[in-house]
């Protein structure tokens, strides 16, 4: 589940970047803002995944 979640988060960030750029090119501030929101949400989810990975690694370290 972790790999697919990370992949989805990266895809969401990429989608946000493209929306932001499309908004800039077309002069649509709403599309640009929506892209920023998508990019930030993807980044926040990615940080959550990294925190889970760090917790798993810490747990493995102390189990040995």
N, C-alpha and C positions, 0 to 999 in steps of 0.2 A: 504494500500500500504506500510506503514512503516514496518509492521511486516515481510512481504515477502522480502522487501529489506534487512532488517537486517539478515534474514535467508540466503539470497543469498550471502551477504558479508561474513558471517561466513563460508559458504561452500567454497567460493573462497579462504579464508585464509587457510582452511584445505587442499584444493587441492594444494595450494602453498607449504605448509609444507611437504606434501607427495612427491611432485616433488623435493623439495630440498633434502629430505632424500634419494630418489631414485638416484638423481644425485651424492650425496656423496658416496652411497654404490657402484654405478657402476663406479665411477671415471669420470663422465661426467660433466665438469664444465658448459656447456651450459644449461643442464637440471637443474642443481642446481641454476644457475642465473635466469632462467625462473621461477622457483619456488619462488625465492626471490621476483621477480617482481610481481607475482600473489599475494603473501602474503602481500606485501606492498600496492598494489592496493586495496585489500580487507580491509585492515586496514584503509586506507585513506577514503574509502567510509563509513566505520563504524563511523569514526569521524564525517563525514558530517551528518550522520543520528542522531548522538548524539547532534550535534549543532542544528539541526532542532527541536529535541525534547525539548531542553532547551529553544529555542525561543517560542515554543508553550506554554510551562509551564509559561514562563514570561508573555506572552500575557494573559493567563488565570488569572494570579495573579492580573494584573492591570485592567481587565474587571470587576471584582467583586466589 
